[in-house]
Structure formats: C-alpha cells, structure tokens
Amino acid sequence: MKVVMDELDDQFGEPVEMEITDSLDLHAFSPKDVKAVTGAYLEEARKKGFRIVRLIHGKGVGVQREIVRKVLSETDFVKGFKSGDEFSGGWGATVAELDVD
C-alpha cells in the first residue's frame, strides 16, 4: 500500500498554479485540502487588493462551510463574513470582506 501512495504522491504532488480572482470554487479540491487552500487563497486575494471575495463551498451537510468559516474567523485581515445572497451562491457560498490596507 505504501508504494501505491508514494506513486500517487509523485503524480499529484506538484503545486498547481491558479489565477487569483475574487471568487474561489472549492469543489475542485479534496476536502482534506480545503483549510490550506482557503488560507493560501485569502493571502493571495489580499495581495491582489480584493476587498470582497466569495468562497464557494457548496451546501451539502456543512462540513466545508465550517472549515472555511473557521479559517476566516482565525485570519486577522478578514473584517467579516456572511452567507452569500441569492446572487452570490446563497448558503452554498461565503462572502468575506478583507482589510487590504
């Protein structure tokens, strides 16, 4: 089993470069990576000067939403966050305000 995992790590271990926009769809990421991806995204979004960002985590049972909101609540430059409205994903997305000053 270890050999198989090492082979998978070799195949998928390289970082993926993404364009940073004001929205991140977390459906493309493994649940175990959501915390790290969210933190890295927030840092980059702040560097780009985005004041408002949308994190799309899906509705589901709320596990990814809770992970995202925990990261947001622990990030000093996040001024606040709330569920998206009808135009930004409803409760399947979280909209956050960043302090970019």
C-alpha positions, 0 to 999 in steps of 0.5 A: 500500500505504501508504494501505491501512495508514494506513486500517487504522491509523485503524480499529484504532488506538484503545486498547481498554479491558479489565477487569483480572482475574487471568487474561489470554487472549492469543489475542485479540491479534496476536502482534506485540502480545503483549510490550506487552500482557503488560507493560501487563497485569502493571502493571495486575494489580499495581495491582489487588493480584493476587498470582497471575495466569495468562497464557494463551498457548496451546501451539502451537510456543512462540513466545508462551510465550517472549515472555511468559516473557521479559517476566516474567523482565525485570519486577522485581515478578514473584517467579516463574513456572511452567507452569500445572497441569492446572487452570490451562491446563497448558503452554498457560498461565503462572502468575506470582506478583507482589510487590504490596507 
